[in-house]
Each structure stands twice: as C-alpha cells, then as structure tokens.
Amino acid sequence: MHDLAVIGAGWAGFNAALRARDLGLKTCLIERSLVGGTCLNSGCIPTKALIQSAKIYSLTKKSASFGIEIGASSAVNFVKIQERKDKIIQQLRQGMQGSLKDIDFIASDAEFLSATEIRVAGGVIKAKNVIIATGSRPAELSSLKFDGKKIISSDDILNLKEIPGSLLIVGGGVIGCEFASLFAALGAQVEIVEKMPQILPGFDSEIARKITSIFKKKGIKVNTAADVTNVDLNSFDLVLVCVGRSSRTEGLRLEKIGIVLERGKIIVDRYLRTNIDSIYAAGDCTGKIMLAHFAAYQGCVAAENIAHANNPKTAEDKNVPSCIFTDPEIASVGIGEDEARAKGTDLQIHKFDFLGSGMARILDEAEGFIKIISDKKTKILLGASIIGPRATELIAVLGLAVSNCLTITQIRETIFAHPTLSESIHEAVNPFHAI
C-alpha cells in the first residue's frame, strides 16, 4: 500500500508528489495524459513561448531606432515558431519525467472504488491518503460551443498552423488579453468582446484603462459591456472563446465515495482536506485561484499536511501574485486600490511612471507605471500593481514585501541598483511620488 496516491501530474500534483517523496512518503503519481498538465502543455509555457517570438518580431520592426538596420526582409515563420514552442515543451517535460525518481508513475485514468482504492489500467492502487489534482479545462458558452475549427478554445489556438487574418476574442480576461496582444503583434486583426465594464475584470481599474488605451494604439478593437450575440461571427476567420476555466473532475466517480462538490469544484477546507479526512485536493480542481504557481503551492501544502497530520498548516491565498504577459506586461499582488477603497482603508498611493526610468528608456519600453498601496497610518505595504516592462519579474520584490508586512520606510531605505527597472520600485515610494 502507498502512503499517498496523487491523481494528476499537473503543477499541483507534480509538486505534491515530489514534496511527499522528500518527506518520506511512499508515493504514486497517476496521470492519464501528459506530465505537466495545463501549465506545461496547453497554458503557461506554450503561450509564453509564442509571446516571446512575437516580442522578437516586434523588436525587429523597430530595430532602426536602436541603430540596427536589418532591412525590410523580416518575416514571421509561424511553423518555426510552433516548432520552437513544441521543443521547449518537450525538453521541460523530459526534465519533469526525470525528476520523478522513487515515485511510482502510472500512466492511466483513475477511478475511485473507495476512499483508499483507485482503479487504474491493469489493477487497483491502494493508498492511505489521496491528493486529487486533476486541473481544469476551458469553459464553454452554451451559445458558442467549441468545434475546433471556427470556434476554438485556448487549447485549440496553441496548435494553429497559420496566423488568422482576423480573430474575435470572446472574453477580455487574462487569457483573452494575452492572446490579443500575441496575435496582433504577429499581424492579425484582433477584436475583443467583454461583457463586463472593463477588460481584465477584477484588476485595478486604472491598469485596465491603460492596457485598453495601449491595445487601441496597436489596432486591437476593445468592446466592453458588450454582448457577443450582437457580433457578426462571419466577419472573422476565427472566434476564440476564453471565458474562464472549469474544474476537471469527470471520470473519478467522486460521487461513489461521497466527495462534496459545488458546481463541479471540489470543496476543501483551509488545510486542503475534502470532507473525507484522508482525501485532499489541490490546484484548479478546487476552483480557487487558478494559477500554476498557486497550484504548486497548494500541492506542497497538501503533501506536508498529510506527512505532518498532527501539525497541519493552512493554504494562504492573500498574497498570490497575478501576472499577465501582454505587451506591456501586467502584474499585481495583495490589495489593489479599488479593493482598498471599497473596504474603507485609509490608504496612501505611491506611483512612478516608467517614463522616468532610465532603463525603461534604454529598452524603449517606457509606457506604464508602478502603483504601490500602503496603510497611511502604519506605512505597511498592502499591495501593488504594475503595467510596464518586466512587470511579471518586478512583482516578486513587492510580493516579498507585502507577504512580510514591510513598510514604505523599509523599502525606501533599501539600496536598489542603478540603472535597473527594479529601482522604479524605490522611486515609487519616494515621498514626492506619494498621492
């Protein structure tokens, strides 16, 4: 009998299995498809690989401003872009497979027979504990069912053979905005339809207004508070529907053992335990924050709680960074300005525009700003939002500060290297930038 069976080898399950092994638990990892889950195979990694190619192409078009003249011969070879993406995925998957030493890997579907028995190809696995980490899938609209041809999902679009001439994106959230930025850079005519009053619903409204303005400059049409039923789909080569993701739990027969679900999501407590004490869940299947890095964190916490059942720790979700790989990038952590004001927090806003950054000017990526929120009385950092160059890297510094309740004074007294983008954080908290 195994101490732990992990179902799903995505970012939650993979990290849970590694952590459990390191804690001395006899562990098996069950995966019906490919190691790496959504993140590696149809999410984070492939999209960012494509985005980097688009970034390089954009740079070639303005290379003359850097004094580099490459002529008018630059062109997009989408087949090679896709080949590069696939190679990266394959290399990373091989690395993940290689790290599973001393973990029993089972390539199979999984079906619960009881709380401690799981049917897999070729037999039954018995385990004292289980972590369900089966991830999620793109959500559909009843009026726009995926057909894999005209109406496609965020999975389908990663395997295109050519760049569409025109692309309608239904849903202006993180995924929709990333694909809008990507395909517009590669030459497609892109239009976004979002039913909410702003794209990136839930994000800082000032950030949303800024990226909307930038998108329009790039030729991306943005329609907010709009209904897709009023749009002529025949006017577009492709329609990408990205209206969120749904937890993937089918086939497990969770009802057989009495696992409680809510609209398809597995309900867990703050220790990531389901209503059955020996069964935990982590990652997207819990329907919480659907981000790979949070899934990995959840997986590790679940494994640790199984190994140390007498001293469990809670899975905190207050300071999870959010990153959007548009051009320019967007990132946030902690409380945003809109949320802080809604709560009646007596706040102070610290802001710095990248136009004032020497490094941003050097990179020719000076559009955007850093906004840091602090408690006016205690000076403790509550959150931050960034739109601009390397925002997804810069947010880590602010995430560390928010998680450790650092004060504006402590950031102000820290020496940042010059010339760097990170010194913009220091500039933002200078007294003369406070609002």
Order of alpha helices (4+ residues) and beta strands (2+ residues): beta-alpha-beta-alpha-alpha-alpha-beta-beta-beta-beta-beta-beta-beta-alpha-beta-alpha-beta-beta-beta-alpha-beta-beta-beta-alpha-beta-beta-alpha-beta-alpha-beta-beta-alpha-alpha-alpha
